[in-house]
Amino acid sequence: MTFIKRIFPVWISVQFLLFSCSNTSNEKIVKNDTVFQKIEPDFLIKSYPVSTGWGYSIYVQNRILIKQDNIPAVGGMKEFKTSIDALNTASLAVKKIQHNLFPPTISIHELDSLKVLY
């Protein structure tokens, strides 16, 4: 019985650590053609298909803050070529918002550093 009393707290601690490590804050969820990604603390980004490419939305506390159907900083109405490009750009915009930069202006240089194709 004493063995169980000594092991049980260790077992609970290991289970807690395993659960907390497996539940990542940037988990991606795919539903149909739409990709969702939760970003700490209250942000959710979503990439979705548009006519010939991809766009993104940023939600704060389940309310839409930004809906971007075109690549920012690029002339014309060019859409993101991949869902990943849209999500990476949305993640950068969230980082800027978290640093009190609003609107989160994205430059061509930043798109190039993210390797966004346009």
ROFI-650306 format. One line per 10 residues: number of its first residue (from 1); their letters; for each residue x, y, z of N, C-alpha, C. Coordinates in steps of 0.1 Angstrom, whole numbers, plus 2048, in hexadecimal, padded with zeros to 3 digits. Each point is the difference from the previous one (the first is absolute). Layout:
<nodes>
NUM) a) X,Y,Z,X,Y,Z,X,Y,Z | ...
</nodes>
This chain:
<nodes>
1) mtfikrifpv) 808,7F4,800,7F8,80C,800,809,80D,800 | 80B,800,807,808,80B,801,806,803,7F2 | 803,7F5,7F8,805,802,7F3,7F7,808,7F7 | 7F3,7FD,801,7F6,807,7F8,7FF,80E,805 | 801,803,80C,7FF,80E,806,80C,808,7FB | 80B,7F9,7FE,80C,808,7FB,800,802,7F1 | 7FB,7F6,7F9,800,801,7F1,7F4,808,7FB | 7F5,800,806,7F4,807,7FB,802,80F,7FD | 806,808,809,803,80E,7FD,809,801,7F4 | 80A,7F8,7FE,809,800,7F5,7F8,7FD,7F3
11) wisvqfllfs) 7F8,7F6,801,7F8,7FC,7F4,7F7,80C,7FC | 7F9,806,809,7F8,80C,7FD,808,80B,7FA | 80C,803,805,808,80A,7FA,804,7FD,7F2 | 804,7F4,7FD,804,7FC,7F3,7F4,801,7F6 | 7F4,7FC,805,7F4,801,7F7,7FD,80F,7FD | 801,809,80A,7FE,80E,7FE,80A,805,7F6 | 80D,7FD,801,80A,805,7F7,7FD,7FB,7F2 | 7FC,7F3,7FE,7FE,7FB,7F3,7F4,807,7FA | 7F5,802,807,7F4,806,7FB,804,80F,7FC | 807,807,808,802,80E,7FD,80A,802,7F4
21) csntsnekiv) 809,7F6,7FF,809,801,7F4,7F9,7FC,7F3 | 7F6,7F7,801,7FA,7FC,7F4,7F5,80A,7FB | 7FC,809,808,7F6,80A,7FC,807,80D,7FC | 805,801,7F4,808,80B,7FC,7F7,80C,7FD | 805,80C,802,7F8,80C,7FF,7FE,804,7F1 | 809,7FB,7F7,7FF,803,7F2,7FA,7F4,7F8 | 7F8,7F8,806,7FA,7F5,7F9,7F8,804,7F4 | 802,7F9,7F5,7F9,803,7F3,7F4,7F6,7FF | 7F5,806,7FC,7F4,7F8,7FE,7FB,802,7F2 | 7FE,7F5,7F8,7FB,802,7F2,7F2,7FB,800
31) kndtvfqkie) 7F7,808,7FA,7F2,7FD,7FE,7FD,804,7F1 | 7FC,7F6,7F8,7FE,802,7F2,80D,806,7FA | 7FF,80C,7FA,80C,806,7FA,806,80B,809 | 7FA,802,80C,804,80A,809,809,7FB,80B | 80B,808,803,809,7FC,80A,7FF,80A,80B | 7FF,7FC,80C,7FF,808,80C,80D,7FE,809 | 805,80A,806,80B,7FF,809,7FE,809,80C | 801,7FA,80C,7FE,808,80C,80E,806,803 | 800,80D,804,80C,806,804,7FD,807,80E | 809,7FE,809,7FF,806,80D,7FE,80F,800
41) pdfliksypv) 7FA,806,809,7F6,7FA,80A,7F2,7FE,7FA | 7FB,80A,7F9,7F2,800,7FC,7FF,801,7F1 | 80A,7FD,7F8,800,802,7F2,7FD,7F2,7F9 | 7F9,801,7F5,7FE,7F5,7F7,802,805,7F2 | 808,7F9,7F8,802,804,7F2,7FA,7F5,7F7 | 7FB,804,7F5,7F9,7F7,7F7,804,803,7F2 | 804,7F6,7F9,802,802,7F1,7F5,7F9,7F9 | 7FC,806,7F5,7F4,7FA,7F9,802,803,7F1 | 7FA,7F7,7F8,801,802,7F2,7F8,80C,7FB | 806,807,7F6,7F9,80A,7F9,800,7FD,7F1
51) stgwgysiyv) 7FC,808,7F7,7FE,7FC,7F2,80C,7F8,7FA | 80C,805,801,80B,7F9,7FA,80C,7FE,809 | 7FD,802,80D,80B,7FE,80A,7FB,7FF,80E | 807,807,809,7FC,7FF,80E,800,80E,807 | 7F8,801,80A,800,80C,808,801,7FC,80F | 7FF,80A,809,801,7FD,80E,7F7,80A,808 | 7FC,7FB,80C,7F8,808,809,807,7FF,80E | 800,80A,808,805,800,80D,7F4,803,80A | 7FE,7F7,809,7F6,802,80A,806,803,80E | 7FA,808,807,803,803,80E,7F4,7FD,809
61) qnrilikqdn) 802,7F7,809,7F5,7FC,809,7F3,7FD,7F7 | 802,7F8,7F6,7F5,7FB,7F7,7F9,80B,7F8 | 806,80C,7FF,7FB,80A,7F8,80A,804,7F5 | 7FB,801,7F3,809,803,7F5,806,80E,802 | 80D,800,7FF,807,80D,800,805,804,7F3 | 806,7F7,7F8,805,803,7F3,7FC,7F4,7F6 | 7FB,804,7F4,7FD,7F7,7F6,808,805,7F4 | 809,7F7,7FB,80A,804,7F6,7FF,7F6,7F4 | 7F9,804,7F5,7FF,7F7,7F5,80B,801,7F6 | 808,80B,801,80C,802,7F7,80D,801,808
71) ipavggmkef) 80B,7FF,7F9,80D,801,806,802,80F,803 | 802,804,80D,803,80E,803,80D,804,7FA | 802,80D,7FD,80C,806,7FB,803,7FD,7F1 | 7F8,7F7,7FA,803,7FD,7F2,7F5,807,7F8 | 805,806,7F5,7F6,807,7F7,7F7,7F6,7FA | 7F4,805,7FC,7F6,7F8,7FA,7F8,7F8,80A | 7F9,7F6,7FC,7F7,7F8,808,806,7F2,801 | 80C,7FE,803,807,7F3,800,7FC,7F9,80D | 7FD,7F3,7FE,7FC,7F8,80C,80C,7F7,803 | 800,7FB,80D,80B,7F7,804,7FF,7F4,7F8
81) ktsidalnta) 80C,7FA,7FC,800,7F4,7F8,7FE,7F4,809 | 803,800,80D,7FE,7F5,808,7FA,804,80E | 7FA,7F6,806,7FA,802,80D,80B,804,80A | 80C,7F9,7FF,80B,803,809,805,80E,7FF | 801,806,7F4,803,80E,7FE,7F7,809,807 | 7F3,7FD,7FF,7F6,808,806,801,7FF,810 | 802,7F4,805,801,7FF,80E,80D,806,806 | 80B,7FF,7F9,80C,806,804,7FF,810,801 | 7F9,805,7F6,7FE,80F,7FF,7F7,804,80C | 7F5,7F8,802,7F7,803,80B,807,7FF,80D
91) slavkkiqhn) 809,7F7,802,808,7FE,80C,808,80D,803 | 807,805,7F5,807,80C,802,7F8,80C,804 | 7F4,801,7FA,7F7,80A,803,7FB,800,80F | 7FE,7F3,805,7FC,7FF,80E,80C,804,809 | 80C,7FD,7FC,80C,804,808,800,80F,801 | 7FD,807,7F5,800,80E,800,7F5,806,809 | 7F4,7FA,7FF,7F5,804,809,804,7FE,80E | 806,7F5,804,804,7FD,80D,80A,80B,805 | 807,806,7F7,80A,80B,804,7FA,80D,7FE | 7F3,801,800,7F8,80D,7FF,803,807,7F3
101) lfpptisihe) 802,7F9,7F5,801,806,7F3,7F3,7FE,7F8 | 7F8,80A,7FF,7F3,7FE,7F9,7FE,80C,7F8 | 7FD,7FF,7F3,7FE,7F3,7F9,80E,7F9,7FE | 800,7F3,7FF,80D,7F9,7FF,805,800,7F2 | 806,80B,7FC,804,801,7F2,80B,7F6,7FC | 7FE,7F9,7F5,80A,7F6,7FB,807,806,7F4 | 80E,7FF,800,807,806,7F5,805,7F5,7F6 | 804,804,7F5,805,7F6,7F6,80C,7F9,805 | 809,807,808,80C,7FA,806,7FB,7F5,809 | 7F6,802,808,7FB,7F6,80A,7FA,7F4,7F8
111) ldslkvly) 7F9,803,7F5,7FB,7F5,7F8,80B,7F7,7FB | 80B,807,7FB,80B,7F9,7FB,807,7F8,80A | 801,805,80D,807,7F8,80A,7F7,7F4,804 | 7F3,801,7FE,7F7,7F5,803,800,7F6,7F4 | 807,804,7F5,800,7F8,7F4,7F2,7FE,7FA | 7F8,80B,801,7F2,800,7FA,802,802,7F1 | 7FA,7F7,7F8,800,802,7F2,7F5,809,7FB | 804,80A,7F8,7F5,809,7FB,803,803,7F1
</nodes>
